[in-house]
């Protein structure tokens, strides 16, 4: 059975670690990857490095994890984006395995 995936894009590595820790404590989720992204408008952002946290678990656990991660990230540098994919397609699974870090 496929697991849901939660995607949380935050500003900076310290924020990512703090948010990922909160996500794991809020639900039965595992961290699949941290991906880095330096966008073209990096100089205009609060922190010039975006980190995408990918978490996996049951849908309810991923939802709880994402919400906890967002609250935690907002305490430090903030969240750029968040999204939950409840049932990723086989094609999407291929892309989710791609990691920059």
N, C-alpha and C positions, 0 to 999 in steps of 0.2 A: 504494500500500500504506500502510495506517495505521501510525502509529508508536505505541509504548507510551508511557504517561505515568506519571511518578513524581510523587507529591505528598508533600512534606515540610513539616510545620508546625512552626516553631521560635519561640523566644522572642526577639523584638527584631530590629531591622534589621541591626545589625552581625553578629549570628549568621547571619542569612539570607545576607548577602554572602559570608561566610566559607564557609558550607555549600555555596552555589551554586558557588563557585570550586572547591571540592573535588570536587563532583559532575562538573563539566566536565572536570577533570583525570583523573578515574578512568575515564571512558568517553566514547564519542563521542555526547554528548548536547548539546542546546541548551536554553537557558532560555526557556521560553515566557512566563512571567509571574511576578510577585511580587504576591500579594494580601494586603491587611492586614485584620486582624480584631481588634477590641477586644471580648472577651467580657464578659458581664455580671458575671462573678466576677474581673474584671481586677485588683482590689485584692488578691486572694488569691494571685496568680501571681507567680513570681520576677521577671518583666518584664511590664508590663501591656499589651503589644502582641504579638499573634501574627502571624507572616508565613508565608503558604503559598507555597512555591516549587514551581512546575510545571516539570518537565523532560521533554523528549521525545527518543526515539531507539529503537533496537532493544531488545528485551526484555532481553537480557544486559547491554547498556550502561546501560540505565535501572536495572537491579538493582545494578550496580556503582556507579553514580552515587548512588543513594539510600543505599546502605550507607556510602559515603565521606562524604556529606553528614551523615548521622547521627553518625558518629564526630567529624567536625569540629564540629558544633553542640554536642555533648556537652562539648567542650573549653571552650566559652564559657558559654552560658546554658541549653542543653538543647533537647530535642525534645518536642513535645507529641503529634504523631501522624505516621505515615508510611503510605503505601499505594502500590501499583503496580497500574495497570490495563493489562494486556497487550494487549488488543484492544478499545478503547473503541467502544461502539455509536454509531451516527449521532446518536441522541438525546443521548447523553452528550457527544459532541463539541460540541454547541451550548452546553452548560453549561460546558465547559472553556474556552470562549472568553470567558466573563464574567470581568472583572478589576476589582478595586477600586482598583488603583494604577496 
